Amino acid sequence: MNRIVYMVIKNVFRVPVWFYRICKFGSSGDPHTHKERYDYIRNVVKKINRSGRVEVEVHGIENLPAENGFILFPNHQGLFDVLALMDACPNPLSVVVKKEASNLILVKQVIKALNGLFIDRKDIRASMDIIVQMTENVKKGTNYVIFPEGTRSREGNKLLPFKGGTFKSAVNAKCPIVPVALINCFKPFDENSSKKLKVQVCFLNPLYAEDYQKTKTTQLAEIVHDRIQEEINQKIG
């Protein structure tokens, strides 16, 4: 919590300008492209991370597909995850987050500006609608981030089981699946400190349609889960 307060204090005069601009991005008729909006918000995120004394170390950037229309599947460690991912990823992203976050100030404005989606995992029909929408958007070249654990792990760098249903959009769209290992991303906001920290974002080798076309989504979830956990274990020794 100390770090959040520190970030706010360091950027107190910038926040109103950022907030106004991001709200404008999400308004109907905004002329900016998705990439322009993403680049602006990503630049804001980088400044926030630096002011919060958090270094994002990136590995495997070459593993991102050459063409847009892919989905990132990272482990979920906490509130800092999206800040780390946007800092690390130069390709424009849209984010899928749980419905409970739709009323959080700034979060909902950023998600709207990036054409993100809110998913209600308790409502099966609504979840299926989101899956269909994601599938169509990915086919048109939109990149997404979705957290297959469904909720954050409370055990640091140890993953929870991945939910097979989160992979349905990728399978239906036959798009590249990029496993992403987030390491120590729980520390910036969970530790009661503002000391310098380093977190890691590791983009792993993608799975393409030909790699998983005969694989059930539950099996696919296990494969991606194990690859991410193995990468984390290797990195932290």
N, C-alpha and C positions, 0 to 999 in steps of 0.2 A: 504493500500500500504506500510505503514511503516513496517509491519510485514514481507512482502515478501522480502524487502531489508534486514531486520534484519536476516532472514533465510539464504539468499545468503551469507551475510558477515560471518555469523557463520560457514558456511560450504564451504567456498570458495576453500579450498584445497582438500576437499573430492569430490566435484561435478565432476571434470574431470574423476576420477576413477569410480564413480557411472555411469556416462553417458556412458563411454566406455563399462562397463560391461553390461549395459542394452541394448546397441546397439548390442552387441555380442549375447545376448539372442534372439534378434529378427531376427538374420541372419539365412539363410537356412542351415540346417544341424547341428544346435546347439544341443548338446547331452543332455542338461538338461531337466528334466521333468517339466511339468507345475507347479507342487508343489514346486520344487526347485527354479524356477524363481520367483514364487509368494512369497515364504518365504524370498528370498533375497530382493526383492523390498519392501516387507512389513517392513523388518528391516530398510531399508533406510527411508521409510515413518515415522516410529516411531522416528528415530533420527531427522528428519526434524521437526516433530511436537514438540518434546521436545525442540529443539533449538529455535523454534519459540514461546516457552512459552505457548503452547496450550495443555491442558490436555483433553484426550478423555475418557469420562466416559461411560462405557458400561453396558447396561441392557438387560436381556433376552437372554444371550448367549446360554442358555439351550434350547431355542426355535429353534435353527438351526437344520434342519433335520439331522438324524444320517448318512444318505447316501448322497453322492454328486449327483448332477443332479437336482438342484433347482434354482429358480430365486428370487433375492431380488428386491423389488419394494419400493425404498425410495422416500420421497419428495425431491425436488431439491431447495437448498438454495444458492448455489454458487460454486466457484472454490474449496473450501475446502472440499466439500462433499466426493469426492473420497478418499482424504487423511484420513478423519475420518472413512470411511467405511473399508478401508484396515487396518488401525490401529486396528479397532475393531474386524474384522472377521478373525479367524484363518484358515478357509476353503479357498482353492484357488479360486480366482474369475477371471472371464473375464468381461470386461466392454463394454457396448454399449453406444457410445456417438455420438452426432450429427456431421455431416460431416465437419462443419465449424471448428471443433477442430483438423482436420486431418493435418493441416499445422503448428500447434503450436509445437515449439521445446520442446523436452522432452516428451510432452503428446503423440505425435504419436509414439515415441520410446517405451514408457511404454505400450501403447495399443497393439502394435505389439508384444512385448515380452510376453504379457499375452493372446495372441490370441484373442484380443478384436475385436470389429466390429464398423465401422463408418456407420451411417444411414443418408440418405438424405430424410428427411420427405416430401420434395417437389416433390420427384420422387416416385410415387406410386409403379411402377414396381420394382424399386430398393429396396424399403422398404419391399415389399413382398419377395424378394429374401433373405433379411436379416432375416426375420421371419422364412422362411424355413430353412435357415442355422442354426439359433439358435435352432430351434426345434430338428434338427438332432443331434446337439452337446449336447444339454441337455439330450437327450435320451442316449447318450454315457457317461454321467456322468460329463459334464462341468457345473459349476455354473456361473450364469450371474448376473450382476447388470444392470438394465435399469430404467431410470427416467420417470415415466408415465405422468408427467406434460408436458414433451416435451421441456420445457424451465424453467429457474429458476424463482421462485417467487421473486418479489420485495417487498414483504410485510412481511419480516421476518419469523415468525413462523406460518403465515397464508398460507394455501395451495391454489394453483390454481386447477381447475378441472383436473381430470385424463383422459387420452385418452384411450378409450377402445381398440384401435388397438394394444397398447403395450402389452396387455395380451394374444394376439393370440398365441404366441409361447408357453407360459405356458399351455394354454388350449389344443393346438395340441399335446404337449409332455406329457400331463397329469402329470405334475410335481408339486411338492410343491411350493406354492406361499408364500413368506415371506414378509409381510409388515414391513417396517423399518421407524421409526420416527427419523428424524434428528432434533435436537434442538440447536438453536443458532450457527449453522454451517456457517451462513452468516457473523458472527462477525469477525473472524480472518482476513479476507481480505477486508471486507467492511469498518470496522472502522479504522480510521486513528490513530492507536495506536499500541504499541508493549507490552502493559501490559499483565500480566497473564490472561488467559481465560480458561473457562471450557465449552466444548461442550458435547452433549449427543447423543449416538447412541443407540436406543432401538429396539431390534429385537422382534417383536410381534408374537403371536401364528400363525403358518402357516396354510394356507388353502390347503387341499389335494384334489386330483381329485374328490373323492366322495363328497366333500363339495360343489364343484362348477360345477359339470358335467352338470347340467340342467340350469345353469345361463348364461345369455348373457354377452359378454365381457363388454358392457357398464354398465351393472348392477354390474359386478365384479369390475370394476374400481371405482364405487361409494362406494362399500362396503369397499374396501381397503383404499380409500381416507378418508372415515369417521372414520375408525379405527385409522388411523395415526393421524388425526386431534384431535380425542378424547384423544389419548395418550399424544399428545403435550399439550393440554389444561390442562390435569391432572397434568403433570409434572411442568408446569410453573404457575399453580394455577390460 
